[in-house]
């Protein structure tokens, strides 16, 4: 009896250990490949962390909206505006916007490396999710892992990871895969937690990109294709209902965000779909024949025809291959076509298509290939075909590693794009824009001129060429280009705005205001126009009107730091120094690196007698822009007022180093030197100021006073006479001259 009692206990103990080992082994069969699926794509793209912005939409989405994105309090607003944060586009990407906000919070600023890192990690998670999906669809572990790695190393998807604005598609792909995985788990295990997770991830996918609306249709196709239960139960209608609730909520928020915006150049619907049909064969050609493609791709007859042949081959294999049922192959094709369809309903001018949109649809083609592969090819022990896949993986990794470098910086990106397609309007246009930013104004003009030669009706090209001319100081040439831009498109608000700026530069204030008024009439929410009009009114002395315009600009865009800054200038001119300081405080709170706001706040503090506070602000301004001669100059004045002549002299020297012909700095430096007792050196500085500006009355006056202190009364009289020639009614010069003459007479007697 004792032996009988012990034996079962011994067997039970042995069986439990074996079970644990089996569980551990099974987990390893999934966990280790899943980890590899994550880390290999991450390592492949790790170099992109050192890349900059490409200035292909990421400037408009991220850089121009950094003030909005930097404030995490705008999370709710992210769901009520478009992807460009201006309510002037049809792209609704709240999850993308939210992710950029998180990047900024994590990195502590507008750091490209953080955005790139997030894209890389998302791609790794996509690879891991894809591997798990393949496993759920009865693909062997080895084949699932190699297929996942080859797919995620494919050169076609470089733009999906290396191009920052592809974030929305990365998020869409990830949450669509997760939603599908949870749907499969729910059908297999009948646990409501998986249904809940499926619904949550589907809803998140909707807020990533509109394409997610097709997911429920794909769920239904999967249900009837793979699920043994072929009829709908009542509970499935509840599932459809919760999908509908998410869809209606998403549509309602999207309607608020997008509003009634429509760009006359954009095409939607059937017309766009028909013009985009070549995208299907083009995507298949690039998937099966991964030749180098342009960063900004374009339709090619050869690529399209090759794609049509591939479609014919897919149709042939659909009917001839019997490895999987036709229903399962229909599911694969449906995956591809359903996810391809929504983007094809939209057509942007000058862009045929973009590769990053293929990352989710082509998973359907991957599934099709895996479903038609004979199972015997990858039986245990048969490693020949595995090595073929490994070689393909290595080649793809090499091509992708090199190709991704095209995204390293804006000029590399656009040079590559133009090299691949010299007649690309968008590539030449954007390269001209980058050259303008980099102060290569003539190069910018050349690129925009090429765009105009290719597409004479392109109003934006004339507008941007005008900007380059404006930056070169050619206001007349700029106005001529803006005028042509408006003639091509009388709704081009940017051209009206820029034309107003150019007219303001040449003193045509009323003409400038007229152009700003036209911009506002076209788009009452175009806050830049109110800002521009406020600047002109400020220069005209209409400070009250300027404040009113800046107020309007701020109401529309509360994070417009420049408007707060310039409203502060108007308030200073009105004598409201405390109000000006409050405005500069707000501008700095929005943009803590706003050097001009620190500088202007320093000016305002100096006017209130707070010279110490002014010096602190000047130092902050200099820390962000050490080439601002005026900041050193005014800091020197503040130090002089505090009796810190040595520091003041050093400040004036810094200003002169930056701007050697800074007559005012020589004059003030002379005064500081004179106050410290070195009158002859002071005179040398006054001499330099007068040499630069022979009509500099204050320098003559200061030199006269210094000469009197050195008993050079005759020299002082000559300086005063020079002042009186330039300004016969200068009372101070008359007084100094009289004192010098009196002192000269006393000495002579």
GUDRENVEX-696308 format. One record per residue (C-alpha): x, z, y; residue in one letter; residue number from 1. Coordinates in steps of 0.05 Angstrom, whole numbers, plus 5000, padded with zeros to 4 digits. Layout:
N
X  Z  Y  A  NUM
...
***
This chain:
749
5000  5000  5000  X  1
5056  5016  5046  X  2
5088  4948  5033  X  3
5022  4914  5044  X  4
5013  4949  5110  X  5
5082  4931  5134  X  6
5079  4858  5115  X  7
5023  4838  5160  X  8
5054  4876  5217  X  9
5120  4841  5206  X  10
5086  4773  5202  X  11
5045  4786  5264  X  12
5107  4805  5303  X  13
5144  4743  5279  X  14
5085  4698  5296  X  15
5081  4725  5367  X  16
5154  4711  5381  X  17
5146  4641  5355  X  18
5085  4630  5399  X  19
5124  4653  5460  X  20
5180  4606  5443  X  21
5131  4549  5435  X  22
5098  4564  5501  X  23
5166  4567  5535  X  24
5186  4502  5503  X  25
5122  4468  5525  X  26
5130  4492  5595  X  27
5202  4466  5596  X  28
5177  4398  5574  X  29
5137  4395  5638  X  30
5173  4440  5688  X  31
5243  4412  5682  X  32
5221  4338  5689  X  33
5176  4359  5746  X  34
5235  4392  5781  X  35
5277  4329  5770  X  36
5219  4287  5797  X  37
5221  4329  5860  X  38
5295  4336  5873  X  39
5321  4266  5858  X  40
5279  4231  5912  X  41
5295  4288  5960  X  42
5370  4279  5949  X  43
5364  4204  5956  X  44
5335  4210  6026  X  45
5374  4271  6048  X  46
5417  4229  6094  X  47
5356  4214  6138  X  48
5360  4286  6164  X  49
5415  4262  6211  X  50
5372  4204  6236  X  51
5342  4200  6306  X  52
5274  4176  6328  X  53
5263  4102  6317  X  54
5219  4093  6380  X  55
5171  4053  6337  X  56
5108  4094  6353  X  57
5143  4161  6343  X  58
5159  4162  6417  X  59
5085  4154  6434  X  60
5061  4203  6381  X  61
5115  4257  6386  X  62
5162  4251  6445  X  63
5109  4237  6498  X  64
5065  4293  6472  X  65
5118  4346  6461  X  66
5084  4393  6511  X  67
5019  4389  6472  X  68
5053  4394  6404  X  69
5097  4452  6424  X  70
5038  4498  6436  X  71
5008  4522  6371  X  72
4946  4543  6409  X  73
4927  4469  6410  X  74
4912  4469  6335  X  75
4837  4464  6347  X  76
4847  4408  6398  X  77
4888  4369  6346  X  78
4823  4357  6309  X  79
4788  4333  6372  X  80
4837  4280  6395  X  81
4870  4217  6367  X  82
4939  4210  6337  X  83
4970  4194  6405  X  84
4937  4254  6438  X  85
4909  4210  6494  X  86
4841  4190  6466  X  87
4861  4118  6476  X  88
4872  4096  6404  X  89
4830  4088  6341  X  90
4878  4128  6297  X  91
4851  4196  6276  X  92
4907  4237  6243  X  93
4895  4312  6256  X  94
4935  4335  6195  X  95
4994  4292  6218  X  96
4989  4322  6287  X  97
4985  4392  6258  X  98
5046  4380  6214  X  99
5087  4359  6275  X  100
5066  4423  6309  X  101
5090  4463  6250  X  102
5156  4425  6250  X  103
5167  4444  6323  X  104
5151  4517  6310  X  105
5199  4519  6250  X  106
5256  4484  6285  X  107
5246  4515  6353  X  108
5241  4450  6390  X  109
5234  4374  6388  X  110
5286  4365  6333  X  111
5286  4298  6295  X  112
5320  4330  6235  X  113
5260  4375  6222  X  114
5211  4317  6224  X  115
5255  4278  6175  X  116
5262  4338  6130  X  117
5187  4347  6126  X  118
5179  4273  6107  X  119
5232  4282  6053  X  120
5199  4344  6024  X  121
5131  4310  6024  X  122
5161  4251  5985  X  123
5190  4300  5935  X  124
5121  4333  5926  X  125
5090  4264  5918  X  126
5140  4248  5863  X  127
5124  4313  5828  X  128
5049  4302  5833  X  129
5055  4230  5809  X  130
5094  4253  5748  X  131
5039  4304  5732  X  132
4985  4251  5741  X  133
5021  4204  5693  X  134
5025  4260  5642  X  135
4950  4274  5650  X  136
4938  4200  5636  X  137
4973  4206  5569  X  138
5040  4175  5589  X  139
5099  4204  5550  X  140
5144  4253  5587  X  141
5205  4209  5586  X  142
5168  4146  5608  X  143
5129  4186  5661  X  144
5192  4215  5691  X  145
5232  4150  5693  X  146
5172  4112  5721  X  147
5161  4164  5775  X  148
5235  4163  5795  X  149
5237  4087  5796  X  150
5174  4085  5838  X  151
5198  4137  5888  X  152
5267  4104  5893  X  153
5236  4036  5905  X  154
5265  4002  5968  X  155
5195  3981  5988  X  156
5178  4053  6006  X  157
5238  4067  6052  X  158
5193  4064  6113  X  159
5146  4115  6081  X  160
5201  4167  6085  X  161
5251  4146  6138  X  162
5199  4126  6190  X  163
5169  4189  6221  X  164
5099  4162  6238  X  165
5089  4148  6163  X  166
5073  4222  6158  X  167
4998  4209  6155  X  168
5006  4163  6095  X  169
5053  4213  6060  X  170
5001  4267  6069  X  171
4945  4221  6046  X  172
4984  4202  5983  X  173
5001  4275  5967  X  174
4931  4304  5976  X  175
4898  4244  5942  X  176
4942  4255  5881  X  177
4929  4329  5881  X  178
4855  4318  5889  X  179
4856  4271  5830  X  180
4895  4320  5787  X  181
4846  4376  5802  X  182
4788  4329  5786  X  183
4818  4313  5718  X  184
4831  4388  5705  X  185
4758  4404  5723  X  186
4731  4352  5675  X  187
4777  4376  5619  X  188
4772  4451  5628  X  189
4704  4459  5663  X  190
4730  4513  5710  X  191
4699  4514  5779  X  192
4765  4534  5811  X  193
4790  4464  5797  X  194
4728  4434  5827  X  195
4739  4477  5889  X  196
4812  4455  5894  X  197
4791  4382  5884  X  198
4741  4388  5942  X  199
4792  4423  5988  X  200
4847  4372  5975  X  201
4798  4314  5983  X  202
4775  4343  6050  X  203
4847  4351  6073  X  204
4862  4279  6052  X  205
4804  4256  6096  X  206
4837  4289  6156  X  207
4903  4257  6138  X  208
4877  4185  6141  X  209
4812  4147  6137  X  210
4832  4114  6072  X  211
4813  4177  6034  X  212
4739  4157  6040  X  213
4748  4115  5977  X  214
4770  4174  5934  X  215
4699  4193  5910  X  216
4688  4122  5886  X  217
4752  4126  5847  X  218
4731  4192  5817  X  219
4667  4160  5793  X  220
4705  4102  5762  X  221
4751  4150  5727  X  222
4693  4191  5701  X  223
4660  4132  5667  X  224
4727  4104  5643  X  225
4763  4164  5614  X  226
4712  4219  5605  X  227
4677  4224  5539  X  228
4613  4247  5572  X  229
4581  4182  5598  X  230
4520  4209  5634  X  231
4512  4247  5699  X  232
4488  4319  5696  X  233
4451  4351  5753  X  234
4513  4391  5773  X  235
4549  4326  5788  X  236
4500  4311  5844  X  237
4521  4377  5875  X  238
4593  4353  5872  X  239
4572  4288  5908  X  240
4536  4330  5959  X  241
4597  4372  5977  X  242
4638  4308  5984  X  243
4584  4282  6031  X  244
4586  4346  6072  X  245
4661  4339  6081  X  246
4653  4265  6098  X  247
4599  4279  6151  X  248
4639  4335  6182  X  249
4701  4291  6184  X  250
4661  4233  6214  X  251
4631  4278  6267  X  252
4699  4305  6290  X  253
4729  4235  6287  X  254
4673  4209  6332  X  255
4688  4263  6383  X  256
4763  4248  6380  X  257
4760  4172  6382  X  258
4696  4167  6423  X  259
4677  4097  6444  X  260
4749  4074  6450  X  261
4761  4001  6435  X  262
4822  3958  6448  X  263
4802  3885  6460  X  264
4866  3864  6425  X  265
4850  3902  6361  X  266
4807  3868  6308  X  267
4761  3906  6260  X  268
4717  3888  6202  X  269
4709  3824  6162  X  270
4751  3782  6210  X  271
4810  3831  6203  X  272
4800  3834  6128  X  273
4804  3758  6121  X  274
4866  3753  6164  X  275
4898  3810  6124  X  276
4886  3779  6055  X  277
4959  3755  6048  X  278
4978  3829  6049  X  279
4956  3835  5976  X  280
5003  3782  5947  X  281
5058  3802  5996  X  282
5056  3875  5972  X  283
5058  3853  5899  X  284
5118  3807  5910  X  285
5157  3863  5944  X  286
5138  3911  5889  X  287
5160  3867  5831  X  288
5217  3832  5868  X  289
5247  3886  5914  X  290
5286  3839  5959  X  291
5307  3865  6027  X  292
5248  3865  6075  X  293
5247  3872  6150  X  294
5235  3940  6182  X  295
5176  3905  6215  X  296
5152  3858  6160  X  297
5118  3791  6169  X  298
5081  3741  6127  X  299
5122  3689  6090  X  300
5094  3629  6052  X  301
5144  3639  5996  X  302
5128  3713  5989  X  303
5053  3699  5990  X  304
5057  3644  5938  X  305
5100  3687  5893  X  306
5049  3743  5900  X  307
4994  3696  5878  X  308
5033  3679  5816  X  309
5041  3754  5802  X  310
4965  3762  5810  X  311
4955  3707  5759  X  312
5002  3743  5711  X  313
4964  3808  5721  X  314
4898  3773  5705  X  315
4930  3742  5642  X  316
4955  3810  5618  X  317
4889  3842  5634  X  318
4854  3798  5583  X  319
4910  3788  5532  X  320
4941  3857  5527  X  321
4905  3906  5482  X  322
4947  3969  5489  X  323
4893  4001  5531  X  324
4819  3985  5540  X  325
4795  3938  5594  X  326
4759  3996  5628  X  327
4824  4033  5636  X  328
4857  3971  5665  X  329
4798  3962  5712  X  330
4811  4033  5736  X  331
4883  4014  5753  X  332
4863  3951  5791  X  333
4808  3990  5826  X  334
4859  4042  5848  X  335
4901  3987  5879  X  336
4845  3949  5913  X  337
4805  4009  5938  X  338
4866  4041  5972  X  339
4888  3973  6000  X  340
4820  3958  6030  X  341
4811  4008  6088  X  342
4877  3990  6125  X  343
4860  3916  6116  X  344
4797  3925  6157  X  345
4841  3935  6219  X  346
4887  3885  6251  X  347
4937  3903  6305  X  348
4965  3847  6348  X  349
5036  3822  6334  X  350
5041  3862  6269  X  351
5023  3828  6203  X  352
5027  3892  6161  X  353
5071  3953  6149  X  354
5103  3972  6083  X  355
5089  4047  6087  X  356
5015  4033  6074  X  357
5031  4011  6003  X  358
5056  4078  5975  X  359
4988  4101  5951  X  360
4955  4034  5930  X  361
5014  4010  5888  X  362
5008  4071  5843  X  363
4950  4032  5814  X  364
4997  3975  5795  X  365
5046  4025  5767  X  366
4991  4053  5723  X  367
4972  3982  5701  X  368
5043  3968  5679  X  369
5048  4034  5641  X  370
4981  4021  5607  X  371
5003  3952  5581  X  372
5071  3974  5557  X  373
5072  3976  5481  X  374
5075  4048  5458  X  375
5127  4031  5405  X  376
5177  4014  5460  X  377
5188  4086  5477  X  378
5184  4121  5410  X  379
5231  4178  5398  X  380
5301  4153  5384  X  381
5290  4085  5418  X  382
5335  4092  5479  X  383
5352  4020  5495  X  384
5293  4009  5541  X  385
5304  4077  5572  X  386
5373  4056  5592  X  387
5345  3993  5623  X  388
5300  4037  5665  X  389
5358  4081  5683  X  390
5398  4020  5707  X  391
5338  3998  5749  X  392
5334  4068  5778  X  393
5408  4067  5797  X  394
5401  3998  5830  X  395
5339  4020  5868  X  396
5373  4083  5892  X  397
5432  4042  5917  X  398
5388  3992  5954  X  399
5345  4047  5984  X  400
5404  4088  6006  X  401
5432  4028  6045  X  402
5365  4003  6071  X  403
5344  4071  6098  X  404
5403  4069  6147  X  405
5365  4017  6187  X  406
5324  4076  6212  X  407
5383  4117  6237  X  408
5371  4104  6311  X  409
5327  4060  6355  X  410
5378  4005  6370  X  411
5398  3999  6296  X  412
5325  3996  6277  X  413
5306  3941  6326  X  414
5370  3902  6318  X  415
5355  3899  6244  X  416
5283  3880  6257  X  417
5303  3824  6305  X  418
5357  3800  6258  X  419
5306  3793  6202  X  420
5254  3760  6247  X  421
5282  3734  6313  X  422
5213  3713  6336  X  423
5180  3780  6324  X  424
5143  3797  6388  X  425
5139  3871  6372  X  426
5213  3877  6352  X  427
5238  3842  6415  X  428
5188  3879  6458  X  429
5207  3948  6432  X  430
5281  3933  6435  X  431
5272  3915  6508  X  432
5238  3981  6518  X  433
5296  4019  6485  X  434
5347  3981  6527  X  435
5308  4002  6589  X  436
5312  4075  6568  X  437
5387  4067  6556  X  438
5396  4037  6626  X  439
5413  3968  6598  X  440
5364  3938  6648  X  441
5390  3867  6644  X  442
5387  3869  6568  X  443
5317  3896  6573  X  444
5296  3839  6620  X  445
5326  3789  6571  X  446
5286  3817  6513  X  447
5221  3818  6551  X  448
5234  3748  6576  X  449
5241  3726  6504  X  450
5175  3758  6487  X  451
5143  3721  6545  X  452
5173  3656  6520  X  453
5143  3668  6451  X  454
5077  3695  6477  X  455
5064  3676  6550  X  456
4998  3713  6551  X  457
5030  3781  6535  X  458
5012  3823  6595  X  459
5050  3883  6569  X  460
5115  3842  6568  X  461
5108  3826  6642  X  462
5091  3899  6656  X  463
5153  3925  6619  X  464
5198  3872  6649  X  465
5173  3897  6716  X  466
5194  3968  6696  X  467
5265  3943  6681  X  468
5268  3908  6749  X  469
5241  3971  6782  X  470
5297  4012  6751  X  471
5347  3961  6778  X  472
5319  3972  6848  X  473
5286  3903  6849  X  474
5218  3928  6874  X  475
5196  3859  6897  X  476
5212  3828  6829  X  477
5176  3885  6795  X  478
5114  3876  6837  X  479
5114  3802  6821  X  480
5115  3817  6746  X  481
5061  3870  6752  X  482
5018  3820  6789  X  483
5026  3769  6733  X  484
5010  3823  6681  X  485
4945  3839  6717  X  486
4927  3765  6721  X  487
4936  3762  6645  X  488
4897  3826  6634  X  489
4858  3855  6692  X  490
4846  3919  6653  X  491
4921  3934  6646  X  492
4920  4003  6678  X  493
4995  4012  6667  X  494
5010  3951  6709  X  495
4966  3977  6766  X  496
5000  4045  6761  X  497
5071  4016  6761  X  498
5054  3967  6816  X  499
5031  4027  6857  X  500
5097  4062  6845  X  501
5136  4000  6866  X  502
5095  3993  6930  X  503
5107  4066  6945  X  504
5182  4054  6938  X  505
5181  4000  6992  X  506
5137  4041  7039  X  507
5072  4004  7027  X  508
5033  4069  7019  X  509
4964  4040  7029  X  510
4978  3984  6980  X  511
5002  4036  6930  X  512
4940  4078  6938  X  513
4897  4016  6928  X  514
4931  4001  6861  X  515
4924  4073  6838  X  516
4850  4071  6857  X  517
4842  4009  6813  X  518
4875  4044  6754  X  519
4827  4103  6763  X  520
4767  4056  6768  X  521
4786  4024  6701  X  522
4800  4091  6667  X  523
4776  4154  6703  X  524
4816  4197  6654  X  525
4882  4162  6669  X  526
4915  4224  6697  X  527
4981  4188  6713  X  528
4944  4148  6767  X  529
4920  4212  6802  X  530
4991  4238  6797  X  531
5020  4174  6828  X  532
4968  4174  6884  X  533
4984  4247  6897  X  534
5058  4230  6905  X  535
5042  4176  6956  X  536
4997  4222  6996  X  537
5052  4274  6994  X  538
5101  4225  7025  X  539
5049  4206  7077  X  540
5041  4278  7098  X  541
4971  4285  7070  X  542
4989  4347  7032  X  543
4917  4370  7023  X  544
4898  4303  6992  X  545
4960  4305  6948  X  546
4941  4374  6921  X  547
4870  4348  6906  X  548
4899  4290  6866  X  549
4948  4334  6828  X  550
4889  4380  6813  X  551
4851  4322  6781  X  552
4911  4302  6741  X  553
4919  4374  6715  X  554
4845  4381  6698  X  555
4850  4319  6653  X  556
4918  4339  6624  X  557
4930  4414  6631  X  558
5000  4407  6600  X  559
5024  4356  6652  X  560
5085  4395  6676  X  561
5105  4341  6727  X  562
5038  4348  6762  X  563
5048  4423  6770  X  564
5118  4410  6796  X  565
5096  4360  6849  X  566
5036  4401  6869  X  567
5086  4456  6883  X  568
5123  4409  6930  X  569
5059  4395  6969  X  570
5045  4469  6974  X  571
5115  4483  7001  X  572
5102  4431  7055  X  573
5036  4467  7071  X  574
5075  4533  7077  X  575
5045  4562  7013  X  576
5111  4583  6981  X  577
5079  4634  6934  X  578
5029  4582  6910  X  579
5086  4533  6899  X  580
5125  4585  6859  X  581
5063  4596  6815  X  582
5060  4522  6802  X  583
5134  4519  6783  X  584
5123  4579  6737  X  585
5068  4539  6702  X  586
5111  4476  6697  X  587
5168  4517  6666  X  588
5121  4552  6618  X  589
5099  4483  6593  X  590
5169  4455  6591  X  591
5223  4509  6590  X  592
5277  4456  6599  X  593
5246  4425  6661  X  594
5308  4425  6706  X  595
5272  4397  6767  X  596
5220  4453  6765  X  597
5275  4506  6764  X  598
5309  4470  6822  X  599
5245  4467  6864  X  600
5227  4539  6848  X  601
5296  4557  6874  X  602
5281  4521  6939  X  603
5215  4558  6945  X  604
5248  4625  6932  X  605
5301  4611  6984  X  606
5247  4598  7035  X  607
5218  4667  7020  X  608
5287  4697  7030  X  609
5298  4710  6956  X  610
5367  4678  6953  X  611
5387  4716  6890  X  612
5326  4690  6854  X  613
5340  4621  6881  X  614
5411  4623  6853  X  615
5385  4643  6785  X  616
5338  4583  6785  X  617
5392  4535  6809  X  618
5436  4559  6752  X  619
5380  4546  6702  X  620
5370  4476  6731  X  621
5445  4463  6726  X  622
5446  4488  6653  X  623
5398  4431  6635  X  624
5426  4379  6683  X  625
5497  4392  6707  X  626
5499  4326  6744  X  627
5450  4347  6798  X  628
5492  4351  6861  X  629
5433  4378  6901  X  630
5427  4439  6856  X  631
5500  4458  6869  X  632
5491  4443  6943  X  633
5430  4488  6952  X  634
5462  4541  6909  X  635
5521  4539  6957  X  636
5474  4549  7016  X  637
5442  4610  6981  X  638
5511  4640  6966  X  639
5531  4629  7038  X  640
5468  4666  7061  X  641
5489  4724  7016  X  642
5560  4724  7045  X  643
5590  4699  6979  X  644
5634  4647  7013  X  645
5682  4637  6955  X  646
5624  4622  6907  X  647
5592  4578  6959  X  648
5656  4537  6969  X  649
5660  4527  6894  X  650
5588  4503  6892  X  651
5599  4453  6948  X  652
5661  4428  6912  X  653
5620  4416  6849  X  654
5568  4378  6890  X  655
5623  4335  6920  X  656
5654  4322  6852  X  657
5588  4294  6828  X  658
5574  4256  6893  X  659
5639  4243  6932  X  660
5602  4217  6993  X  661
5559  4279  7001  X  662
5568  4288  7076  X  663
5521  4348  7078  X  664
5562  4384  7025  X  665
5626  4374  7065  X  666
5591  4401  7126  X  667
5564  4464  7092  X  668
5631  4474  7057  X  669
5664  4472  7125  X  670
5616  4525  7150  X  671
5631  4570  7090  X  672
5706  4561  7099  X  673
5699  4575  7173  X  674
5660  4638  7159  X  675
5717  4661  7115  X  676
5766  4650  7173  X  677
5802  4585  7155  X  678
5781  4544  7215  X  679
5830  4487  7207  X  680
5808  4474  7135  X  681
5736  4479  7160  X  682
5751  4424  7211  X  683
5781  4380  7156  X  684
5714  4384  7120  X  685
5675  4370  7183  X  686
5721  4310  7193  X  687
5704  4285  7123  X  688
5629  4293  7135  X  689
5634  4253  7200  X  690
5677  4200  7166  X  691
5622  4190  7114  X  692
5567  4193  7167  X  693
5590  4177  7237  X  694
5522  4197  7264  X  695
5521  4266  7233  X  696
5502  4309  7293  X  697
5506  4377  7258  X  698
5577  4363  7234  X  699
5599  4345  7305  X  700
5567  4410  7330  X  701
5601  4453  7276  X  702
5667  4419  7289  X  703
5659  4433  7364  X  704
5647  4507  7351  X  705
5708  4511  7305  X  706
5750  4476  7358  X  707
5727  4526  7411  X  708
5749  4583  7366  X  709
5817  4549  7359  X  710
5820  4542  7436  X  711
5815  4466  7430  X  712
5765  4461  7487  X  713
5778  4388  7502  X  714
5765  4369  7430  X  715
5701  4410  7430  X  716
5678  4374  7494  X  717
5690  4306  7462  X  718
5649  4325  7401  X  719
5592  4348  7445  X  720
5595  4284  7486  X  721
5590  4245  7421  X  722
5528  4284  7403  X  723
5497  4271  7471  X  724
5510  4196  7464  X  725
5471  4197  7399  X  726
5418  4246  7425  X  727
5419  4255  7501  X  728
5368  4312  7497  X  729
5406  4356  7448  X  730
5403  4424  7484  X  731
5450  4459  7436  X  732
5504  4406  7447  X  733
5496  4414  7523  X  734
5504  4490  7516  X  735
5567  4484  7473  X  736
5596  4433  7520  X  737
5583  4478  7580  X  738
5617  4537  7545  X  739
5677  4494  7527  X  740
5683  4468  7598  X  741
5678  4538  7626  X  742
5731  4564  7578  X  743
5776  4504  7594  X  744
5771  4518  7669  X  745
5788  4592  7659  X  746
5849  4574  7618  X  747
5872  4523  7670  X  748
5865  4574  7726  X  749
***
